[in-house]
């Protein structure tokens, strides 16, 4: 598999790394790992209660739920056991976590890890790698999930593949080079914003042609179509373009002029076709 620059890309099924760990260039959006199963034990409950000082009735007794930081600690422990991070990690940046179902003694969980964002810093010698993580029980239910970001040392300074750099200028430029929206936008003048998480890019359109791509348009966007990085990843990996299905399911948000967004549904579908093509 090759990236847009013709280099060999890292396969999503790569094996765990060395003790030194992977550098920034060794990560690619879409890589996945699954940990071995990990049982939740009585000792876990006792240790959680002792260390947290939280003896609320939710956390004691035969039906105790181990919510809060316990699930995050388990996830980070299983992540470390996968061996995909090592000395190249320079720091942890943030964690956003959600509790979907109770986690109890007797449950057995595995950790599913997906890389959803790789963004090089302006200095060029390091990058931010964001991982979507799910704790899944033996019957396939998600009990907890969220994203964590790590600052990772880089070997060089780029350039990096743009095909899955959702929400960046390089990504939008690659999209506009592949999309054919002139017919859909032949009489439209405005700015389309595309957002992935905190990354946003604006496409300035004049008479069906994209005349400028920038982090921000001078007068802002007519509307902004946004989703999290995991949704954009699902878009590019689905067998067929799932944009309308995901939009109807509320997986995308729209800010700005909703009427103009609805007018341009066909053009946006074509843009998403291009998103899938460059990925």
VOPAGU-2260 file (C-alpha; in pm, 1 decimal, decimal comma):
REM VOPAGU-2260
SITE   aa  ch    i         X         Y         Z
SITE  UNK   A    0       0,0       0,0       0,0
SITE  UNK   A    1     135,6     343,6     -90,7
SITE  UNK   A    2      45,0     693,1      23,1
SITE  UNK   A    3     -15,2     999,1    -195,6
SITE  UNK   A    4     355,8    1072,2    -207,1
SITE  UNK   A    5     429,5     724,6    -340,8
SITE  UNK   A    6     586,2     603,6     -17,6
SITE  UNK   A    7     507,9     271,6     147,4
SITE  UNK   A    8     235,2     325,9     406,8
SITE  UNK   A    9     206,9     135,3     733,6
SITE  UNK   A   10     -50,2    -142,2     717,7
SITE  UNK   A   11    -342,9    -129,3     962,1
SITE  UNK   A   12    -247,6    -482,6    1072,6
SITE  UNK   A   13     112,3    -407,6    1168,0
SITE  UNK   A   14     256,7    -590,4    1466,5
SITE  UNK   A   15     350,6    -419,9    1795,7
SITE  UNK   A   16     658,1    -200,4    1792,1
SITE  UNK   A   17     994,9    -223,3    1960,7
SITE  UNK   A   18    1081,8     -96,8    2307,9
SITE  UNK   A   19    1171,5     238,1    2151,4
SITE  UNK   A   20     824,3     253,9    2000,2
SITE  UNK   A   21     699,1     396,5    1675,6
SITE  UNK   A   22     786,4     747,4    1567,4
SITE  UNK   A   23     525,8     984,1    1426,0
SITE  UNK   A   24     582,4     866,1    1066,9
SITE  UNK   A   25     501,8     507,3    1168,5
SITE  UNK   A   26     139,7     592,7    1248,0
SITE  UNK   A   27    -134,9     622,5     986,4
SITE  UNK   A   28    -503,4     705,0    1020,1
SITE  UNK   A   29    -695,8     379,1    1006,3
SITE  UNK   A   30    -441,1     156,5    1181,3
SITE  UNK   A   31    -606,2     -77,6    1431,3
SITE  UNK   A   32    -498,8    -300,6    1717,7
SITE  UNK   A   33    -687,5    -526,1    1960,2
SITE  UNK   A   34    -549,3    -627,1    2300,0
SITE  UNK   A   35    -572,3    -970,7    2462,0
SITE  UNK   A   36    -872,7   -1017,6    2696,2
SITE  UNK   A   37    -843,0    -876,0    3046,7
SITE  UNK   A   38   -1072,5    -993,9    3331,4
SITE  UNK   A   39   -1201,9    -751,9    3594,6
SITE  UNK   A   40   -1134,9    -903,6    3937,4
SITE  UNK   A   41   -1224,1    -855,3    4304,6
SITE  UNK   A   42    -870,2    -724,9    4355,3
SITE  UNK   A   43    -939,5    -455,9    4094,5
SITE  UNK   A   44   -1245,8    -343,5    4289,7
SITE  UNK   A   45   -1056,1    -338,1    4621,3
SITE  UNK   A   46    -762,9    -146,8    4469,7
SITE  UNK   A   47    -991,4     101,2    4295,2
SITE  UNK   A   48   -1180,7     170,9    4618,9
SITE  UNK   A   49    -860,3     204,8    4822,2
SITE  UNK   A   50    -677,4     434,8    4580,0
SITE  UNK   A   51    -973,0     652,6    4483,6
SITE  UNK   A   52   -1122,9     674,9    4831,6
SITE  UNK   A   53   -1459,1     642,4    4658,3
SITE  UNK   A   54   -1673,4     410,2    4871,8
SITE  UNK   A   55   -2004,9     521,3    4723,7
SITE  UNK   A   56   -2256,6     232,9    4717,6
SITE  UNK   A   57   -2218,2     220,9    4336,3
SITE  UNK   A   58   -1862,0      92,2    4387,0
SITE  UNK   A   59   -1909,9    -161,9    4668,2
SITE  UNK   A   60   -2087,9    -491,1    4711,6
SITE  UNK   A   61   -2154,7    -780,9    4475,0
SITE  UNK   A   62   -2305,8    -560,4    4203,8
SITE  UNK   A   63   -2042,2    -285,3    4219,0
SITE  UNK   A   64   -1975,2     -72,2    3910,2
SITE  UNK   A   65   -1616,3      32,8    3841,5
SITE  UNK   A   66   -1676,8     358,1    3656,4
SITE  UNK   A   67   -1471,1     674,2    3656,9
SITE  UNK   A   68   -1093,4     652,0    3623,0
SITE  UNK   A   69   -1085,5     272,8    3657,1
SITE  UNK   A   70   -1190,2     215,5    3295,4
SITE  UNK   A   71    -940,4     471,1    3167,0
SITE  UNK   A   72    -662,5     309,4    3371,2
SITE  UNK   A   73    -750,5     -33,2    3228,4
SITE  UNK   A   74    -754,4     107,3    2875,3
SITE  UNK   A   75    -417,2     277,8    2915,7
SITE  UNK   A   76    -268,6     -37,6    3067,8
SITE  UNK   A   77    -389,0    -250,7    2778,2
SITE  UNK   A   78    -263,2      13,3    2533,6
SITE  UNK   A   79      81,7      -4,0    2691,2
SITE  UNK   A   80      72,0    -382,8    2665,4
SITE  UNK   A   81      21,3    -361,7    2289,2
SITE  UNK   A   82     372,6    -219,2    2258,3
SITE  UNK   A   83     282,6      44,2    2000,9
SITE  UNK   A   84     420,1     328,4    2212,6
SITE  UNK   A   85     759,4     361,9    2374,6
SITE  UNK   A   86    1034,5     615,5    2425,0
SITE  UNK   A   87     919,3     814,5    2119,8
SITE  UNK   A   88     618,1     935,6    2321,3
SITE  UNK   A   89     704,3    1278,9    2460,2
SITE  UNK   A   90     383,1    1336,4    2653,6
SITE  UNK   A   91       9,7    1274,4    2683,3
SITE  UNK   A   92    -206,8    1569,1    2581,0
SITE  UNK   A   93    -573,3    1499,1    2649,6
SITE  UNK   A   94    -837,2    1234,5    2711,7
SITE  UNK   A   95   -1207,7    1250,8    2629,2
SITE  UNK   A   96   -1397,0     955,6    2777,0
SITE  UNK   A   97   -1757,1     829,3    2780,5
SITE  UNK   A   98   -1923,9     563,1    2994,6
SITE  UNK   A   99   -2167,3     353,1    2791,9
SITE  UNK   A  100   -2246,6      59,9    3021,8
SITE  UNK   A  101   -2155,5     -51,9    3374,5
SITE  UNK   A  102   -1819,4    -227,8    3416,5
SITE  UNK   A  103   -1835,3    -493,9    3688,3
SITE  UNK   A  104   -1627,1    -763,4    3854,2
SITE  UNK   A  105   -1644,8   -1074,8    3637,3
SITE  UNK   A  106   -1650,1    -886,4    3308,4
SITE  UNK   A  107   -1377,1    -960,9    3056,5
SITE  UNK   A  108   -1278,5    -670,9    2832,2
SITE  UNK   A  109   -1053,8    -612,8    2535,6
SITE  UNK   A  110    -924,2    -280,8    2408,6
SITE  UNK   A  111    -980,3    -181,8    2045,6
SITE  UNK   A  112    -750,4      99,3    1929,1
SITE  UNK   A  113    -790,1     296,7    1605,0
SITE  UNK   A  114    -567,1     583,1    1492,8
SITE  UNK   A  115    -801,5     864,5    1385,8
SITE  UNK   A  116    -568,4    1165,8    1352,2
SITE  UNK   A  117    -199,4    1229,6    1282,0
SITE  UNK   A  118    -100,5    1595,8    1282,5
SITE  UNK   A  119     258,8    1722,2    1264,6
SITE  UNK   A  120     336,0    2025,1    1481,3
SITE  UNK   A  121     458,7    2351,5    1328,4
SITE  UNK   A  122     814,3    2278,8    1446,9
SITE  UNK   A  123     807,6    1963,2    1233,2
SITE  UNK   A  124    1010,7    1743,9    1467,3
SITE  UNK   A  125     711,9    1586,5    1641,5
SITE  UNK   A  126     344,1    1520,9    1588,3
SITE  UNK   A  127      16,1    1456,3    1765,8
SITE  UNK   A  128    -132,2    1107,8    1729,9
SITE  UNK   A  129    -496,0    1069,3    1836,1
SITE  UNK   A  130    -631,6     725,9    1918,3
SITE  UNK   A  131    -994,6     621,7    1948,3
SITE  UNK   A  132   -1019,7     347,8    2211,9
SITE  UNK   A  133   -1306,1     115,0    2307,2
SITE  UNK   A  134   -1332,2    -125,1    2599,7
SITE  UNK   A  135   -1544,8    -412,6    2469,6
SITE  UNK   A  136   -1691,4    -704,2    2666,4
SITE  UNK   A  137   -1684,2   -1066,7    2556,1
SITE  UNK   A  138   -2035,7   -1030,5    2409,4
SITE  UNK   A  139   -1928,5    -734,8    2194,5
SITE  UNK   A  140   -2083,1    -453,0    2399,7
SITE  UNK   A  141   -1893,8    -124,9    2436,5
SITE  UNK   A  142   -1869,8     -32,6    2804,1
SITE  UNK   A  143   -1641,3     270,3    2775,3
SITE  UNK   A  144   -1478,4     458,9    2488,9
SITE  UNK   A  145   -1305,1     781,8    2404,2
SITE  UNK   A  146   -1003,4     944,3    2246,1
SITE  UNK   A  147    -655,9    1013,9    2378,9
SITE  UNK   A  148    -379,1    1214,2    2213,3
SITE  UNK   A  149      -5,5    1173,8    2250,8
SITE  UNK   A  150     286,7    1389,7    2142,0
SITE  UNK   A  151     525,6    1164,9    1949,6
SITE  UNK   A  152     877,9    1233,5    1824,8
SITE  UNK   A  153     927,9    1238,2    1446,3
SITE  UNK   A  154    1224,9    1121,0    1240,4
SITE  UNK   A  155    1201,8    1402,2     986,0
SITE  UNK   A  156     997,1    1709,3     904,9
SITE  UNK   A  157     758,3    1582,0     638,1
SITE  UNK   A  158     579,7    1624,8     405,6
SITE  UNK   A  159     306,6    1387,0     521,8
SITE  UNK   A  160      30,4    1208,4     326,5
SITE  UNK   A  161    -280,0    1428,3     293,0
SITE  UNK   A  162    -544,4    1170,1     201,6
SITE  UNK   A  163    -658,4    1113,7     561,1
SITE  UNK   A  164    -547,6    1441,8     715,7
SITE  UNK   A  165    -914,0    1534,6     761,3
SITE  UNK   A  166    -991,0    1903,1     800,9
SITE  UNK   A  167    -652,1    2033,4     684,2
SITE  UNK   A  168    -567,5    2261,5     393,6
SITE  UNK   A  169    -360,8    1989,2     221,3
SITE  UNK   A  170    -655,4    1749,4     248,1
SITE  UNK   A  171    -900,7    2001,5     102,7
SITE  UNK   A  172    -662,4    2084,6    -183,6
SITE  UNK   A  173    -638,9    1715,0    -267,3
SITE  UNK   A  174   -1019,6    1688,5    -259,6
SITE  UNK   A  175   -1075,6    1981,0    -494,4
SITE  UNK   A  176    -822,4    1835,1    -734,7
SITE  UNK   A  177   -1032,8    1519,7    -765,0
SITE  UNK   A  178   -1391,5    1645,4    -735,3
SITE  UNK   A  179   -1616,1    1760,5   -1017,8
SITE  UNK   A  180   -1874,1    1993,9    -864,0
SITE  UNK   A  181   -1897,6    2255,5   -1140,1
SITE  UNK   A  182   -2237,6    2134,6   -1261,8
SITE  UNK   A  183   -2384,6    2127,7    -909,9
SITE  UNK   A  184   -2246,8    2471,1    -819,9
SITE  UNK   A  185   -2262,0    2643,9   -1157,7
SITE  UNK   A  186   -2467,4    2935,0   -1021,9
SITE  UNK   A  187   -2346,7    2928,6    -659,7
SITE  UNK   A  188   -2112,3    3174,4    -493,7
SITE  UNK   A  189   -2007,4    3114,0    -135,6
SITE  UNK   A  190   -1776,7    2927,3     102,2
SITE  UNK   A  191   -1807,4    2566,3     218,5
SITE  UNK   A  192   -1644,9    2479,0     549,4
SITE  UNK   A  193   -1536,2    2123,8     629,3
SITE  UNK   A  194   -1446,9    2036,2     987,9
SITE  UNK   A  195   -1297,6    1729,3    1154,6
SITE  UNK   A  196   -1281,4    1767,8    1530,7
SITE  UNK   A  197   -1090,3    2091,9    1591,7
SITE  UNK   A  198    -954,1    2110,4    1235,2
SITE  UNK   A  199   -1148,2    2325,2     990,2
SITE  UNK   A  200   -1084,3    2432,9     631,6
SITE  UNK   A  201   -1279,6    2664,3     396,9
SITE  UNK   A  202   -1339,3    2617,7      22,9
SITE  UNK   A  203   -1420,2    2943,8    -155,7
SITE  UNK   A  204   -1644,9    2872,8    -453,3
SITE  UNK   A  205   -1720,4    3106,5    -743,7
SITE  UNK   A  206   -1946,2    2993,0   -1030,4
SITE  UNK   A  207   -1886,0    2626,9    -967,0
SITE  UNK   A  208   -1510,9    2647,1    -929,1
SITE  UNK   A  209   -1311,3    2633,6    -606,6
SITE  UNK   A  210   -1092,0    2942,2    -630,3
SITE  UNK   A  211    -929,3    2929,6    -286,4
SITE  UNK   A  212    -865,1    2685,2      -3,4
SITE  UNK   A  213    -764,0    2827,2     332,8
SITE  UNK   A  214    -779,4    2764,2     703,1
SITE  UNK   A  215   -1033,0    3046,5     726,4
SITE  UNK   A  216   -1206,0    3253,2     456,7
SITE  UNK   A  217   -1199,1    3632,2     513,1
SITE  UNK   A  218   -1576,6    3651,2     557,3
SITE  UNK   A  219   -1620,7    3309,7     711,7
SITE  UNK   A  220   -1806,5    3011,5     569,0
SITE  UNK   A  221   -2158,3    3012,1     431,9
SITE  UNK   A  222   -2198,3    2691,1     630,0
SITE  UNK   A  223   -1966,5    2438,7     794,5
SITE  UNK   A  224   -2017,5    2063,3     769,5
SITE  UNK   A  225   -1847,6    1888,9    1060,2
SITE  UNK   A  226   -1793,8    1549,8    1219,9
SITE  UNK   A  227   -1541,4    1380,5    1444,2
SITE  UNK   A  228   -1237,8    1208,8    1294,7
SITE  UNK   A  229   -1385,0     862,6    1353,0
SITE  UNK   A  230   -1684,2     951,6    1133,2
SITE  UNK   A  231   -1459,7    1077,0     850,4
SITE  UNK   A  232   -1263,0     752,0     880,4
SITE  UNK   A  233   -1586,6     554,1     853,1
SITE  UNK   A  234   -1675,0     759,9     545,1
SITE  UNK   A  235   -1354,8     665,3     361,4
SITE  UNK   A  236   -1351,0     298,1     466,0
SITE  UNK   A  237   -1715,4     212,3     390,8
SITE  UNK   A  238   -1779,0      -1,8      79,1
SITE  UNK   A  239   -2007,8     270,3     -62,4
SITE  UNK   A  240   -2045,1     640,7       8,4
SITE  UNK   A  241   -2240,7     654,3     340,1
SITE  UNK   A  242   -2263,9    1034,0     363,1
SITE  UNK   A  243   -2642,8    1063,4     344,3
SITE  UNK   A  244   -2697,9     776,5     588,1
SITE  UNK   A  245   -2458,0     922,1     843,1
SITE  UNK   A  246   -2597,8    1272,6     795,7
SITE  UNK   A  247   -2952,9    1146,0     854,4
SITE  UNK   A  248   -2829,1     964,1    1165,7
SITE  UNK   A  249   -2698,7    1290,4    1309,4
SITE  UNK   A  250   -2331,7    1201,7    1277,4
SITE  UNK   A  251   -2263,1    1534,3    1100,4
SITE  UNK   A  252   -2333,5    1881,4    1232,6
SITE  UNK   A  253   -2405,8    2191,8    1025,9
SITE  UNK   A  254   -2347,1    2546,5    1142,0
SITE  UNK   A  255   -2426,7    2859,6     943,4
SITE  UNK   A  256   -2683,9    2877,0     664,1
SITE  UNK   A  257   -2879,2    2551,0     679,8
SITE  UNK   A  258   -3082,4    2637,7     370,7
SITE  UNK   A  259   -2769,1    2667,9     157,9
SITE  UNK   A  260   -2643,4    2337,6     301,0
SITE  UNK   A  261   -2964,4    2163,5     189,9
SITE  UNK   A  262   -2938,2    2322,5    -155,8
SITE  UNK   A  263   -2589,6    2177,9    -199,7
SITE  UNK   A  264   -2658,5    1819,3     -90,7
SITE  UNK   A  265   -2566,8    1680,9    -434,7
SITE  UNK   A  266   -2242,1    1879,8    -447,5
SITE  UNK   A  267   -2147,0    1768,5     -95,7
SITE  UNK   A  268   -2208,2    1407,1    -192,5
SITE  UNK   A  269   -1964,8    1457,1    -483,2
SITE  UNK   A  270   -1711,1    1615,7    -247,5
SITE  UNK   A  271   -1738,9    1313,0     -19,4
SITE  UNK   A  272   -1681,9    1089,7    -322,8
SITE  UNK   A  273   -1353,7    1277,6    -369,4
SITE  UNK   A  274   -1271,3    1240,2       1,1
SITE  UNK   A  275   -1306,5     864,4     -39,4
SITE  UNK   A  276   -1104,3     861,5    -362,3
SITE  UNK   A  277    -795,9    1036,2    -219,2
SITE  UNK   A  278    -794,3     823,3      97,2
